[in-house]
Amino acid sequence: MVLHVALGVSNEMPLASVLLAGPVMGLADGPTEVHKVTVARQVLRDRRPAEGEWPSQHIPTRLAEVRATYAEILEHEVGNS
């Protein structure tokens, strides 16, 4: 399906100017990598790194924390079997 046919890419319609200005504005506005870094800085501005060596959702670390938290209950349950 053709939306604009020949008139859409002529200089009489705004689509042609948008299509022609896109690459030029990309050069004038700066590289995409710069935009990625800028957005990443804004998104991660209020974040802090995880404590310790591993990410906060590291399964072996979380498992050790849970075992330490519930060690007394587990010991009691195993002792009563």
Rosetta constraint file for C-alpha pairs under 8 A:
AtomPair CA 3 CA 8 HARMONIC 7.69 0.50
AtomPair CA 4 CA 8 HARMONIC 4.16 0.50
AtomPair CA 4 CA 9 HARMONIC 7.26 0.50
AtomPair CA 5 CA 9 HARMONIC 7.40 0.50
AtomPair CA 6 CA 10 HARMONIC 6.41 0.50
AtomPair CA 7 CA 12 HARMONIC 7.11 0.50
AtomPair CA 7 CA 13 HARMONIC 6.86 0.50
AtomPair CA 8 CA 12 HARMONIC 7.82 0.50
AtomPair CA 8 CA 13 HARMONIC 5.76 0.50
AtomPair CA 8 CA 14 HARMONIC 7.81 0.50
AtomPair CA 8 CA 15 HARMONIC 6.08 0.50
AtomPair CA 8 CA 16 HARMONIC 6.71 0.50
AtomPair CA 9 CA 13 HARMONIC 6.93 0.50
AtomPair CA 9 CA 15 HARMONIC 6.30 0.50
AtomPair CA 9 CA 16 HARMONIC 4.73 0.50
AtomPair CA 10 CA 16 HARMONIC 6.02 0.50
AtomPair CA 11 CA 16 HARMONIC 5.94 0.50
AtomPair CA 11 CA 17 HARMONIC 7.02 0.50
AtomPair CA 13 CA 17 HARMONIC 7.64 0.50
AtomPair CA 14 CA 18 HARMONIC 6.30 0.50
AtomPair CA 15 CA 19 HARMONIC 6.11 0.50
AtomPair CA 16 CA 20 HARMONIC 6.08 0.50
AtomPair CA 17 CA 21 HARMONIC 5.84 0.50
AtomPair CA 18 CA 22 HARMONIC 6.07 0.50
AtomPair CA 19 CA 23 HARMONIC 7.89 0.50
AtomPair CA 20 CA 24 HARMONIC 7.38 0.50
AtomPair CA 21 CA 25 HARMONIC 5.91 0.50
AtomPair CA 22 CA 26 HARMONIC 6.18 0.50
AtomPair CA 23 CA 27 HARMONIC 6.46 0.50
AtomPair CA 24 CA 28 HARMONIC 6.23 0.50
AtomPair CA 25 CA 29 HARMONIC 5.63 0.50
AtomPair CA 26 CA 30 HARMONIC 6.21 0.50
AtomPair CA 26 CA 31 HARMONIC 6.98 0.50
AtomPair CA 26 CA 32 HARMONIC 7.97 0.50
AtomPair CA 27 CA 31 HARMONIC 6.80 0.50
AtomPair CA 30 CA 34 HARMONIC 6.79 0.50
AtomPair CA 30 CA 35 HARMONIC 7.71 0.50
AtomPair CA 31 CA 35 HARMONIC 6.93 0.50
AtomPair CA 32 CA 36 HARMONIC 6.27 0.50
AtomPair CA 33 CA 37 HARMONIC 6.26 0.50
AtomPair CA 34 CA 38 HARMONIC 6.19 0.50
AtomPair CA 35 CA 39 HARMONIC 6.10 0.50
AtomPair CA 36 CA 40 HARMONIC 6.03 0.50
AtomPair CA 37 CA 41 HARMONIC 6.10 0.50
AtomPair CA 38 CA 42 HARMONIC 6.36 0.50
AtomPair CA 39 CA 43 HARMONIC 6.12 0.50
AtomPair CA 40 CA 44 HARMONIC 5.93 0.50
AtomPair CA 41 CA 45 HARMONIC 5.62 0.50
AtomPair CA 50 CA 54 HARMONIC 7.32 0.50
AtomPair CA 50 CA 55 HARMONIC 5.78 0.50
AtomPair CA 50 CA 56 HARMONIC 5.83 0.50
AtomPair CA 51 CA 55 HARMONIC 7.74 0.50
AtomPair CA 51 CA 56 HARMONIC 7.42 0.50
AtomPair CA 54 CA 58 HARMONIC 6.26 0.50
AtomPair CA 54 CA 61 HARMONIC 7.72 0.50
AtomPair CA 56 CA 62 HARMONIC 7.88 0.50
AtomPair CA 57 CA 61 HARMONIC 7.88 0.50
AtomPair CA 57 CA 62 HARMONIC 6.85 0.50
AtomPair CA 58 CA 62 HARMONIC 6.23 0.50
AtomPair CA 59 CA 63 HARMONIC 5.98 0.50
AtomPair CA 60 CA 64 HARMONIC 6.24 0.50
AtomPair CA 61 CA 65 HARMONIC 6.34 0.50
AtomPair CA 62 CA 66 HARMONIC 6.20 0.50
AtomPair CA 63 CA 67 HARMONIC 6.14 0.50
AtomPair CA 64 CA 68 HARMONIC 6.13 0.50
AtomPair CA 65 CA 69 HARMONIC 6.13 0.50
AtomPair CA 66 CA 70 HARMONIC 6.09 0.50
AtomPair CA 67 CA 71 HARMONIC 5.37 0.50
AtomPair CA 70 CA 74 HARMONIC 6.11 0.50
AtomPair CA 71 CA 75 HARMONIC 5.96 0.50
AtomPair CA 72 CA 76 HARMONIC 6.17 0.50
AtomPair CA 73 CA 77 HARMONIC 6.23 0.50
AtomPair CA 74 CA 78 HARMONIC 6.06 0.50
AtomPair CA 75 CA 79 HARMONIC 5.94 0.50
AtomPair CA 76 CA 80 HARMONIC 6.31 0.50
AtomPair CA 77 CA 81 HARMONIC 6.62 0.50
